[in-house]
Every structure is written in structure tokens, then in C-alpha cells.
Amino acid sequence: MKETDFKFSTSVIVWPLLFLLAIWVVFWFEIRFKMSLYDFGIYPRTLSGMKGIVFSPFLHGDLQHIYNNSIPIFLLVMALRYFYHEQSLQVLVLGILMSGFGTWLIGRESMHIGASGLIYVLVSFMFFKGMQSGYYRLVALSLTIVVLYGGTVWYLFPGPEVNVSWEGHLAGFITGFLLSYFVKTQDYQKPIKYEWEQPDFDPSQDPFMKHFDDNGNFVPAPKPEPIAEQFSYFISNLPVVYFITESKEENGTPTSPDRTESSET
């Protein structure tokens, strides 16, 4: 996978906005026309309750319910579309259907509505998929998911709040885990920074690797002689020839030789 595979596009923003628009339009419709679409939720283990597998994520009981789901849905769908562009539609569709069916199987005999099941699908999928990939950006996304939504794990089990569908949360979490294994993505690789990471790298031709013997022991290179010692040895062995200039007479008086030179031959 190349670094450029994660590219921002308008769909990264448009998709979560469209989903929010859908759930808020349905909520407004119920209030404006004083209608209740509650019967389109999931009622477990009944044939009529199966229609909620498709419709329940778009239904919410009150303003607090839809508000609590809106921000996570927006952020998670945006992250899904950006980091898993090719798989995003598959994850959303299968996530809604599988988590809804799981809720229909294990849920209490009550009406289950809301997008929280899908939220748990996305949290679970991106966490497990990132850890499985080992790719540093996706692992960072997994850790971010833990920081932001790690506390939601407590809502996977029965609690004091009887109006919370922990069965829907649990079904969504299991669905995301399964999708992380069965939804295929490309092979992720770190960006190549070093020569030894190249696929055509030959250790036998590497200068550093040549320092190891057949048993894997490191054999240091011979230590070069100090430059100062080499220079002093060279100077001490140079032949020297002396030149003595002839005497010159100044005012009729012989003088001693004016200089003595040494030179290399």
C-alpha cells in the first residue's frame, strides 16, 4: 500500500452528512406530523419485527437519544470512508444488516431502535482491523478509537438503565469483529526508508553484512595504523643529501659557506 492511498475526497464529508440528514429528517417527520414510527423497530424473534433490521438505525426515541448518536456516527463514518475507502459501503450495509439480525436473535422482548448498534459496528471494525493490519496509521486509528470510545465497552452488558439496548450494542460489537476478519483489504506496508527494506536487498553485497562470518559472529575490520606513525616512519626513512655552497670572497676575504640545505631525492 502506498502513502497516497489515504486521500481526502468530498465523500468523506458527504457520507456522514447524508446519514445524519436521514435520521434527523425521520425524527423531524415524527414530530412535525405527530406520528410514531416506533413499530418499525426491531422486535426480537417475530416475523413482523424483522423489518426493524433495516429501519431501526434511522429511528430514535427522543432528542437526547438522537443527539447522543449523531456526533459518533458523523466521526466514525467519516473515518471509515477515509481509511477504508473501498470497503466502506460494504461495512455499512453488512454492519446494519448483521447487527440488526443479531439484535433480533438475542434481544429482549421489546422494541429496539437507534443507530447505536451501527456505532458499535464501526468502533469494533476499525479497532480490530487496524490492529490486524499492523500498519502504523491504522494502528494509530485503533488507539484513537480506544481513547474516544473505550468506555462504551461497559454498555455491552446488562446495566441499571433498562431503556438501553445492550443487546444491540453487543450484536454490533460482534458484527464489527467478524467484519474485520472477513472484509478484505489490501496489504499494508510501512513506507520504505532504508536500503535493507527494499525487496531486492542482497545482504551478501552489503558492506556492513560482510563483517559477519558464517556463524553470525561480528568480525571487525582490521584497525588501520595511526597516520602519525606512518608519517614519522616515512620521514625517518627518507634519504638526505647535503649541498654545500662554495666560498665567496667579499673584499678579498674568504667567507664561510652561506647555507646548508637538505633536500629529498
VODREN-149216 format. One line per 5 residues: number of its first residue (from 1); their letters; for each residue x, y, z of N, C-alpha, C, CB. Coordinates in steps of 0.1 Angstrom, whole numbers, plus 2048, in hexadecimal, padded with zeros to 3 digits. Each point is the difference from the previous one (the first is absolute). Glycine has a CB too. Example, Ala and Ser with C-alpha at 12.3 -4.5 7.8 and 13.67 -1.06 7.14 Angstrom:
<pts>
1 = as = 884:7C7:84E:7F7:80C:800:809:80C:800:7ED:7F4:80C | 80F:817:7ED:809:80B:800:7F8:80B:808:80C:7FA:7EA
</pts>
This chain:
<pts>
1 = mketd = 808:7F4:800:7F8:80C:800:809:80C:800:7EE:7F4:80C | 80E:816:7EC:808:80D:7FF:7FB:80A:80A:805:7FB:7E8 | 803:80F:81B:7FC:80A:809:7F5:808:7FA:817:802:809 | 7E8:7FF:7EA:7F5:808:7FA:7F3:7F9:7FF:812:80B:7F3 | 7ED:7E9:812:7F3:7F9:800:7F5:807:809:80D:7EB:7FA
6 = fkfst = 7F8:81C:810:7F7:807:809:7FE:80E:7FA:807:7F2:815 | 7EE:810:7E4:7FE:80D:7FA:7F2:806:804:80E:7F9:7ED | 7F3:814:816:7F3:806:804:7F8:803:7F3:80B:80A:815 | 7E8:7F3:7EC:7F7:803:7F6:7F3:805:806:80A:7EE:7F1 | 7ED:818:806:7F4:805:805:7F7:7F6:807:801:811:7EE
11 = svivw = 800:7E3:80D:7F8:7F5:806:803:7FE:80F:7FE:7F5:7EA | 80E:80E:81A:804:7FF:80E:7F7:808:809:817:7FB:7FA | 7E4:811:801:7F7:809:807:7F2:7FD:7FD:812:811:801 | 7EB:7EC:7F2:7F3:7FF:7FB:7F9:7F4:806:806:80B:7EB | 800:7E9:816:7FA:7F4:805:7FB:802:80E:80F:7F3:7F2
16 = pllfl = 7F9:811:818:7FA:802:80D:7F6:80B:801:815:7F8:809 | 7EC:812:7EF:7F5:80A:800:7F3:7FB:7FB:812:811:7FC | 7EF:7E6:7F9:7F4:7FA:7FB:7F9:7F7:80A:80A:801:7E9 | 7FE:7F8:81F:7FB:7F7:80A:7F9:808:80B:811:7EF:7FB | 7F6:81C:809:7FA:808:80A:7F3:807:7FB:817:804:80A
21 = laiwv = 7E9:800:7EA:7F4:806:7FA:7F5:7F6:800:80E:80F:7F1 | 7F4:7E5:80C:7F6:7F6:7FF:7F9:7FE:80E:80C:7F4:7ED | 7FD:80A:81E:7FA:7FD:80D:7F9:80D:805:812:7EF:804 | 7F3:81D:7F9:7FA:80C:806:7F3:803:7F8:816:809:807 | 7E9:7F4:7EC:7F4:802:7F8:7F5:7F7:806:80D:807:7EB
26 = vfwfe = 7F7:7EC:817:7F6:7F7:806:7FB:805:80E:80B:7ED:7F3 | 7FE:818:815:7FC:805:80D:7F7:80C:7FF:816:7F7:809 | 7EE:812:7EE:7F7:80C:7FD:7F3:7FC:7FB:814:80E:7FB | 7EB:7E8:7FC:7F3:7FC:7FB:7F7:7FB:80B:80C:7FA:7EA | 7FA:7FE:81F:7F7:7FB:80B:7FB:80B:809:80D:7EB:800
31 = irfkm = 7FB:81F:802:7FC:80B:809:7F6:80A:7F8:816:7FF:80D | 7ED:804:7E7:7F8:809:7F8:7F2:7FB:7FE:815:808:7F5 | 7EA:7EB:808:7F3:7FA:7FC:7FA:7F8:80C:807:800:7E8 | 800:801:823:7FB:7F9:80C:7FD:7F2:7FE:7F6:815:808 | 814:7E4:7F1:7FF:7F2:7FD:80B:7F9:807:7F6:805:7EA
36 = slydf = 808:7EE:818:80A:7F8:807:803:7F4:7F6:7F8:806:818 | 815:7F9:7E5:805:7F5:7F8:806:7F5:809:804:810:7ED | 7F8:7F0:81F:806:7F7:80A:7FF:7F1:7FC:7FB:811:812 | 7F9:7ED:7E7:7FE:7F2:7FC:809:7FB:7F5:7E8:804:806 | 820:804:7F4:80A:7FC:7F6:80D:7FC:807:7F5:80F:7EF
41 = giypr = 80C:7F0:81E:80C:7FC:807:801:7F1:7FF:7FF:814:80F | 80B:7E7:7F8:802:7F1:801:7F9:7FA:80C:816:803:7F5 | 7E1:7F4:808:7FA:7F9:80B:805:7F1:7FE:7EB:810:801 | 81D:7EC:809:807:7F3:7FF:7F7:7F4:7FE:811:80A:80E | 7F4:7ED:7E9:7FA:7F3:7FD:7F2:800:7FC:810:7F8:811
46 = tlsgm = 7EC:813:7E8:7F3:800:7FA:802:804:7F1:7F4:806:816 | 803:7F5:7E2:801:802:7F1:7FE:80F:7FD:7F8:7E9:7FB | 7FE:81D:80C:7FD:80F:7FD:80C:808:806:7E7:7FC:801 | 820:7FF:809:80B:808:806:80C:800:7F7:7F7:7FB:816 | 80A:7FD:7E0:80C:800:7F7:802:80C:7F8:7FE:7E7:800
51 = kgivf = 7F7:820:7FD:801:80C:7F8:809:80B:807:7E9:7FB:7F6 | 818:804:817:808:809:807:80F:7FE:7FE:7EF:801:811 | 815:7F3:7E9:80E:7FE:7FD:805:80A:7F7:7FD:7E8:803 | 7FB:81D:7F3:803:80A:7F7:7FD:80E:805:7FC:7F0:7EE | 7F9:812:819:7FB:80E:803:804:805:80E:7ED:7FB:7F1
56 = spflh = 816:7FC:818:803:804:80D:80B:80A:802:7F8:7EA:807 | 813:816:7F1:80B:80A:802:7FC:80E:7FD:810:7EE:7FA | 7E4:814:7FF:7FC:80D:7FD:7F5:805:809:806:7FB:7E8 | 7F7:7FE:823:7F6:804:809:806:802:80E:7EF:7F2:7F3 | 80B:819:813:805:804:80E:7F5:804:808:816:807:7F7
61 = gdlqh = 7EB:7F6:816:7F5:802:80A:7FD:80F:803:805:7E9:809 | 806:81E:7F9:7FF:80E:804:80C:808:7FC:7F2:7FA:813 | 80E:813:7F0:80A:809:7FB:80E:7FC:806:7EF:813:7FE | 811:7E9:80F:80D:7FC:806:806:7F4:7FA:7F7:80A:815 | 800:7ED:7E7:804:7F3:7F9:807:803:7F3:7ED:7F4:80B
66 = iynns = 80C:814:7ED:806:803:7F2:80C:809:801:7E9:7FE:7F6 | 818:80B:814:80B:808:802:80D:7F8:804:7F1:813:806 | 80D:7E4:803:80B:7F8:805:806:7F7:7F5:7F5:800:816 | 802:7FC:7E0:805:7F8:7F5:806:807:7F4:7EF:7F0:807 | 80D:81D:7F8:804:808:7F4:80F:802:7FF:7EA:80B:801
71 = ipifl = 81C:7FA:80A:80E:803:7FF:809:7F4:7FD:7FC:813:810 | 802:7E2:7F8:808:7F4:7FD:7FE:7FA:7F2:7FE:7FB:818 | 7F5:806:7E3:7FE:7FB:7F2:807:808:7F6:7EA:7F8:807 | 816:815:7FB:807:809:7F6:80F:7FD:800:7EE:812:804 | 818:7EE:808:80F:7FE:800:804:7F2:7FB:800:810:814
76 = lvmal = 7F8:7E6:7F0:804:7F2:7FC:7FE:7FD:7F2:7FA:7F9:817 | 7FB:80C:7E3:7FD:7FE:7F2:80B:807:7F8:7E7:7FD:803 | 81C:80F:801:80B:808:7F9:80D:7F8:801:7F4:816:806 | 810:7E5:805:80C:7F9:802:800:7F3:7F7:803:809:817 | 7F2:7F0:7E9:7FE:7F4:7F8:802:803:7F1:7F1:7F7:811
81 = ryfyh = 809:814:7EA:801:803:7F2:80E:805:7FC:7E8:807:801 | 81F:7FF:808:80E:805:7FD:80A:7F4:801:7FA:817:809 | 806:7E1:801:80A:7F6:802:7FC:7F3:7F9:806:80A:816 | 7EE:7F3:7E8:7FB:7F4:7F9:7F7:803:7F5:803:7F3:815 | 802:815:7E1:7F8:806:7F6:7F9:7F5:7F8:810:813:7FE
86 = eqslq = 7F7:7E3:7FD:7FA:7F6:7F8:7F6:7F7:807:815:801:7F2 | 7ED:7FD:81B:7F8:7F7:808:7F5:806:808:814:7F2:802 | 7EB:81C:7FD:7F7:807:809:7F1:7FC:7FD:811:813:801 | 7EB:7ED:7F3:7F2:7FC:7FD:7FD:7F2:805:800:810:7EC | 809:7E7:811:7FE:7F2:804:7FE:7FF:810:80D:7F8:7EC
91 = vlvlg = 7FC:80F:81B:7FF:800:80E:7F3:806:806:81A:801:800 | 7E2:80A:7FA:7F4:806:804:7F4:7F8:7FE:80A:816:7FB | 7F4:7E4:7F9:7F5:7F8:7FD:800:7F3:808:7FF:80A:7E9 | 80C:7EF:817:800:7F4:808:7FF:802:80F:80E:7F6:7EE | 7F8:816:816:7FF:803:80E:7F2:802:805:816:80A:7FE
96 = ilmsg = 7E2:7FD:7FA:7F2:803:803:7F8:7F3:800:801:817:7F6 | 801:7E0:800:7F8:7F4:7FF:804:7F6:80A:7FE:804:7E8 | 80F:7FA:81A:805:7F5:809:7FD:804:80F:811:7FA:7EF | 7F2:813:814:7FD:804:80E:7F1:800:803:815:80E:800 | 7E3:7F6:7F6:7F2:7FF:802:7FB:7F2:802:7FE:815:7F3
101 = fgtwl = 807:7E2:805:7FC:7F2:801:804:7FA:80E:801:7FE:7E7 | 80C:806:81D:804:7FB:80D:7F8:805:80B:817:800:7F7 | 7E4:80D:808:7F7:805:80B:7F3:7F9:7FF:80B:816:7FE | 7F0:7E7:7F7:7F4:7F9:7FE:801:7F2:807:7FB:80C:7EA | 810:7EE:815:802:7F3:806:801:800:80F:80B:7F9:7EB
106 = igres = 7FD:810:81B:803:800:80E:7F9:80A:809:816:7F7:7F9 | 7E3:812:800:7FA:80B:807:7F4:7FC:809:807:80F:7EE | 7F6:7FA:81C:7F5:7FE:809:7F3:803:7F8:80D:807:814 | 7E8:7F4:7F1:7F3:802:7F9:7FC:80E:802:7F9:7E8:804 | 80D:821:7F5:7FD:80E:800:804:806:7F2:803:801:81A
111 = mhiga = 7F9:80B:7E4:803:806:7F3:80E:807:801:7E8:804:7FB | 821:7F8:7FC:80E:805:800:802:80A:7F4:808:7EB:80B | 7FB:821:7F8:802:80A:7F5:80D:808:803:7E7:802:7FC | 81E:805:7FA:80C:809:802:80C:7FB:7F8:7F7:806:816 | 812:804:7E7:80C:7FD:7F8:80C:7FB:809:7F8:812:7F0
116 = sgliy = 805:7EC:81D:80C:7FC:809:805:7F3:7FC:7F6:80D:812 | 802:7EA:7E8:806:7F3:7FC:80A:802:7F5:7EA:7F5:806 | 813:814:7F0:809:803:7F5:80D:807:806:7ED:802:7F0 | 811:806:81A:80C:806:806:80A:7F6:806:7F2:814:806 | 808:7E2:800:809:7F5:806:806:7F8:7F4:7F1:7FF:815
121 = vlvsf = 808:7FF:7E0:806:7F9:7F5:80C:808:7FB:7E9:7F7:7F9 | 816:816:805:80B:807:7FB:80C:801:80A:7F0:80D:7F3 | 80D:7F5:81A:80A:800:80A:808:7F3:800:7F2:810:80E | 807:7E5:7F2:806:7F3:801:808:7FD:7F3:7ED:7F8:80F | 80D:80B:7E5:806:7FD:7F4:80E:807:7FE:7E9:7FC:7F6
126 = mffkg = 816:811:80D:80D:808:7FE:80A:7FD:80A:7F2:812:7F6 | 80A:7EA:816:80A:7FD:80A:807:7F3:7FD:7F2:80B:811 | 806:7EA:7EC:806:7F3:7FD:807:800:7F3:7EE:7F5:80E | 80D:811:7E8:806:800:7F3:80E:808:800:7E9:7FF:7F5 | 817:80C:812:80D:807:802:80A:7F8:807:7F4:815:800
131 = mqsgy = 809:7E4:80A:809:7F8:807:805:7F4:7F8:7F5:807:816 | 802:7F3:7E2:804:7F5:7F8:809:804:7F4:7EA:7F5:806 | 814:817:7F5:808:804:7F5:80F:803:804:7EB:80A:7F6 | 817:7FB:816:80E:803:804:805:80D:7F9:804:7E8:804 | 7F4:81E:7F4:804:80C:7F9:7FF:80C:80A:7F9:7F7:7E9
136 = yrlva = 812:811:818:801:80A:80B:7F4:80A:800:819:7FD:7FF | 7E2:807:7F6:7F5:80A:7FF:7F3:7F9:806:80B:80C:7EC | 7F3:7E8:810:7F4:7F9:804:800:7FC:80F:7FD:7F8:7E8 | 80F:805:81C:802:7FD:80F:7FE:80C:808:811:7EE:7FB | 7F3:81E:800:7FE:80D:806:7F1:803:801:816:808:7F8
141 = lslti = 7E3:7F4:7FD:7F1:802:800:7FA:7F7:80A:801:805:7E8 | 804:7EE:81A:7FA:7F7:80A:802:806:80E:805:7ED:7F1 | 807:818:811:803:806:80E:7F7:80C:802:817:7F8:7FF | 7E7:810:7F7:7F7:80C:801:7F1:7FB:803:80F:80D:7F0 | 7ED:7E8:80A:7F3:7FB:803:7FF:7FC:80F:7FE:7F8:7E8
146 = vvlyg = 80C:802:81D:800:7FB:80E:7FF:80C:809:80E:7EC:7FA | 7FA:81F:803:7FF:80C:808:7F3:806:800:818:804:7FB | 7E2:7FD:7F9:7F3:807:7FF:7F4:7F8:805:80A:80D:7ED | 7F6:7E6:810:7F4:7F8:802:803:7F3:808:7F7:808:7EB | 815:7F8:81C:803:7F4:808:7F6:7FE:80B:817:803:7FB
151 = gtvwy = 7E3:808:80A:7F7:7FF:80B:7F2:7FA:7FC:80B:813:80A | 7F3:7EC:7E9:7F3:7FA:7FC:7FF:7F1:802:7FE:813:7EF | 80E:7E7:815:800:7F2:802:7F6:7FC:80B:818:7FF:7F8 | 7E6:80A:812:7F7:7FD:80B:7F2:7FE:7FC:810:80C:80F | 7EC:7FA:7E5:7F2:7FF:7FC:7FE:7F4:7F7:7FF:818:801
156 = lfpgp = 80B:7DE:7FF:7FE:7F4:7F9:7F9:7F5:809:814:805:7F2 | 7E9:7FF:81B:7FB:7F6:809:7F4:807:807:817:7F5:804 | 7E0:802:802:7F5:806:807:803:80A:80B:7F4:7EB:7FB | 805:820:806:803:80A:80A:7F3:805:806:815:806:7F4 | 7EC:804:815:7F5:805:807:7F6:808:7F6:80E:801:815
161 = evnvs = 7F7:803:7E0:7F7:808:7F7:7F9:7F6:7F7:80F:814:800 | 7E4:7EA:803:7F8:7F6:7F9:7FC:804:7F2:7F7:7F9:816 | 80A:814:7E7:7FD:805:7F3:80B:7FF:7F6:7F0:80F:80B | 81C:7ED:7FA:80B:7FE:7F7:801:7F2:7FA:80D:812:80D | 7F4:7ED:7E6:800:7F3:7F9:80E:7FB:800:7EC:806:7F2
166 = weghl = 819:7F4:819:80D:7FA:801:801:7F5:7F6:803:806:818 | 7F2:7F3:7E4:800:7F5:7F6:804:806:7F3:7EF:7F3:80D | 80C:819:7EF:803:806:7F4:80F:804:7FF:7E9:808:7FE | 81C:7FD:80E:80E:803:800:809:7F4:7FF:7FA:813:80F | 802:7E2:7F8:808:7F4:7FF:800:7FA:7F2:7FB:7FC:818
171 = agfit = 7F9:804:7E2:7FF:7FB:7F2:809:808:7F7:7E8:7F8:805 | 818:815:7FC:808:809:7F8:80F:7FE:802:7EE:810:800 | 816:7EE:80C:80E:7FE:803:805:7F2:7FA:7FD:80E:815 | 7FB:7E8:7ED:804:7F3:7FA:800:801:7F1:7F6:7F4:813 | 800:813:7E7:800:802:7F1:80D:807:7FB:7E7:801:801
176 = gflls = 81D:809:806:80C:807:7FC:80C:7F7:801:7F6:816:807 | 80B:7E2:803:80B:7F7:802:800:7F6:7F4:7FF:802:819 | 7F6:7F8:7E4:7FF:7F7:7F5:804:806:7F2:7EE:7F3:80D | 80D:819:7F1:803:807:7F3:80E:803:7FF:7E9:80A:800 | 81E:7F9:80B:80F:803:800:808:7F4:7FA:7FD:810:813
181 = yfvkt = 7FD:7E4:7EF:807:7F4:7FA:7FC:7FD:7F2:801:7F7:818 | 7F2:80B:7E5:7FB:7FB:7F3:800:80B:7F5:7F2:7F0:80D | 80E:81C:7F7:801:80B:7F6:80F:802:7FC:7EA:80B:809 | 819:7F2:7EB:80E:800:7FC:804:80E:7FC:7FE:7E9:7F8 | 80F:81A:80C:806:80D:7FD:80D:7FD:7F9:7F5:80C:813
186 = qdyqk = 811:7FE:7E7:80D:7FE:7FA:80B:7FE:80B:7F9:80E:7EC | 812:7ED:810:80B:7FE:809:807:80D:803:804:7E9:7F7 | 7FD:81A:816:805:80C:804:80F:7FF:803:7EA:807:80A | 81E:802:7F2:80E:800:802:805:80E:805:803:7EE:7EF | 807:812:819:806:80C:804:807:806:7F4:803:7F8:818
191 = pikye = 7FE:816:7E8:808:806:7F5:80F:7FC:802:7F0:814:7FF | 816:7E9:7F5:80E:7FB:800:809:80C:802:7FA:7ED:7F1 | 80E:813:81A:809:80A:803:80F:7FC:7FF:7EF:80A:80F | 814:7E9:7F3:80D:7FB:801:803:7F6:7F4:800:803:819 | 80D:7FC:7E4:803:7F8:7F5:7FD:7F1:803:812:810:7FA
196 = weqpd = 7F0:7EC:812:7FD:7F2:804:7F2:7FC:7FF:814:801:80E | 7E2:809:7F1:7F2:7FD:7FF:7FC:7FE:7F1:7FC:80E:815 | 80D:7F5:7E2:7FD:7FE:7F2:7FE:7F1:7FD:80C:815:7FA | 7EA:7E7:7FD:7FE:7F2:7FE:80B:7F9:7F9:7E8:805:7FE | 821:803:7FA:80B:7FA:7F9:80D:801:808:7F4:805:7EA
201 = fdpsq = 80B:7FE:823:80C:801:808:808:7F3:801:7F5:813:80D | 818:7ED:7F0:809:7F5:801:809:801:80B:7FE:7FC:7E7 | 801:7FD:824:809:801:80C:80E:7FD:7FD:7ED:7FA:80E | 815:7FD:7E8:80E:7FC:7FD:808:80C:7FA:7F8:7E8:7FD | 801:822:7FD:807:80B:7FA:801:80C:808:7F8:7F7:7EB
206 = dpfmk = 802:808:821:800:80B:809:80D:801:808:7E7:7FE:802 | 820:80E:7FE:80D:801:807:7FF:7FC:80F:806:812:7EF | 7EF:7F2:817:7FF:7FD:80E:7FE:7F1:803:7F7:817:804 | 801:7E3:7F4:7FD:7F2:802:80C:7F7:7FD:7E8:804:7FA | 822:801:7FE:80C:7F9:7FE:809:7FE:80C:7FF:808:7E9
211 = hfddn = 7FE:7FF:821:807:7FF:80D:7FC:7F4:808:803:819:800 | 7F3:7E0:7FC:7FB:7F4:808:805:7F4:7F9:7EC:80C:808 | 819:7EA:800:805:7F3:7FB:7F4:7F7:7FE:816:803:80B | 7ED:7F1:7F1:7F5:7F6:7FD:7F8:7FC:80D:80E:7F7:7ED | 7F8:80B:81F:7F8:7FD:80C:7F9:80C:806:811:7EF:804
216 = gnfvp = 7EF:81C:7F4:7F9:80C:805:808:808:80A:7EB:7F4:7FD | 822:80A:804:808:808:809:805:80C:7F9:807:7EB:80D | 7FA:820:7FA:804:80C:7FA:810:801:800:7EB:80C:808 | 81A:7F6:7ED:80F:801:7FE:804:80E:7FD:801:7E7:7F9 | 805:820:810:803:80E:7FD:80B:801:7F5:7FA:807:817
221 = apkpe = 806:804:7E2:80A:802:7F5:80E:803:807:7EE:809:7F0 | 81D:7F3:80A:80D:803:805:802:80F:803:809:7EC:7F4 | 7FD:816:818:802:80E:804:80B:806:7F8:7F7:7FB:817 | 807:810:7E2:80B:807:7F9:80A:806:809:7F0:805:7ED | 81D:7FB:80E:80A:806:808:7FE:80F:801:810:7EE:7F9
226 = piaeq = 7F4:818:813:7FE:80E:801:808:808:7F6:7FC:7FD:818 | 7FE:80D:7E3:806:808:7F5:80D:806:805:7EA:805:7F6 | 817:7FF:817:80C:807:805:80C:7F6:7FF:7F2:80F:80F | 80B:7E4:7F5:80B:7F6:800:805:7FE:7F2:7F6:7F5:815 | 800:80A:7E1:804:7FD:7F3:808:80C:7FA:7EC:7F3:7FD
231 = fsyfi = 811:819:807:807:80C:7FB:80E:801:806:7EA:80C:7FD | 817:7F1:810:80D:800:806:80A:7F6:7FA:7F5:809:815 | 805:7EB:7E8:808:7F5:7FA:805:804:7F3:7F3:7EF:80D | 804:818:7EB:803:804:7F3:80B:80B:800:7E9:7FA:7F8 | 816:80F:811:80A:80B:801:80E:7FA:805:7ED:811:805
236 = snlpv = 813:7E6:804:80C:7FB:806:808:7F8:7F5:7F6:7FF:817 | 803:7FC:7DF:807:7F7:7F6:803:808:7F3:7F4:7EC:80A | 80A:821:7F6:803:808:7F4:80F:802:7FF:7EA:80B:801 | 81C:7F2:7F4:80F:804:7FE:802:80F:800:803:7EA:7F3 | 808:81A:812:802:80F:801:80E:803:7F9:7F3:801:816
241 = vyfit = 80D:809:7E2:80D:804:7F9:803:80E:804:7FB:7F1:7EC | 811:812:818:804:80D:804:807:807:7F5:802:7F8:817 | 7FB:815:7E7:806:808:7F6:808:80B:807:7EE:7FB:7EF | 81E:806:80E:809:80B:806:804:809:7F5:808:7F1:812 | 7F4:81C:7EF:804:80A:7F6:80F:803:801:7E8:809:800
246 = eskee = 81D:7FB:7F5:80E:805:800:802:80D:807:803:7F4:7EB | 809:80E:81A:803:80C:808:801:80C:7F6:80C:7F3:811 | 7EF:818:7F4:801:80C:7F8:809:80A:808:7E9:7FC:7F6 | 81D:80C:802:809:80A:806:7FA:80D:7FF:814:7F2:7FA | 7EC:815:811:7FB:80E:800:80B:808:805:7E8:7F9:804
251 = ngtpt = 81C:811:7F4:80B:809:803:80D:7F8:802:7F0:810:80B | 811:7E5:7EE:80C:7F8:800:801:7F7:80C:80B:812:7F4 | 7EB:7ED:814:800:7F7:80C:7F7:7F4:7FE:805:814:80E | 801:7E0:7F3:7F7:7F4:7FE:7F6:7FF:80B:813:7F4:7F4 | 7E1:808:808:7F5:7FF:80A:7FD:7F1:801:7F7:817:7FB
256 = spdrt = 802:7E6:810:7FB:7F2:802:7F4:7FE:7F7:809:800:818 | 7F4:7F3:7E6:7F4:7FD:7F8:7F4:807:805:80A:7EA:7FB | 7EE:81C:7FC:7F5:808:804:7F3:7F8:805:809:811:7F1 | 7F6:7E3:80B:7F5:7F8:804:802:7F1:7FE:7F1:812:7FB | 807:7E6:80D:800:7F1:7FE:7F2:7FC:7FE:815:7FD:80F
261 = esset = 7E8:7FC:7E6:7F3:7FB:7FD:7FF:7F1:800:7FD:815:7F2 | 7F7:7E7:811:7FD:7F2:7FE:7F4:7FF:7F7:809:7FA:817 | 7F7:7FC:7E1:7F5:7FE:7F6:7FD:7F2:7FF:806:815:7F4 | 7EE:7E8:807:7FC:7F2:7FD:806:7FC:7F3:7EB:803:80E | 818:7F1:7F0:803:7FA:7F3:7F5:7F7:7FB:818:802:805
</pts>
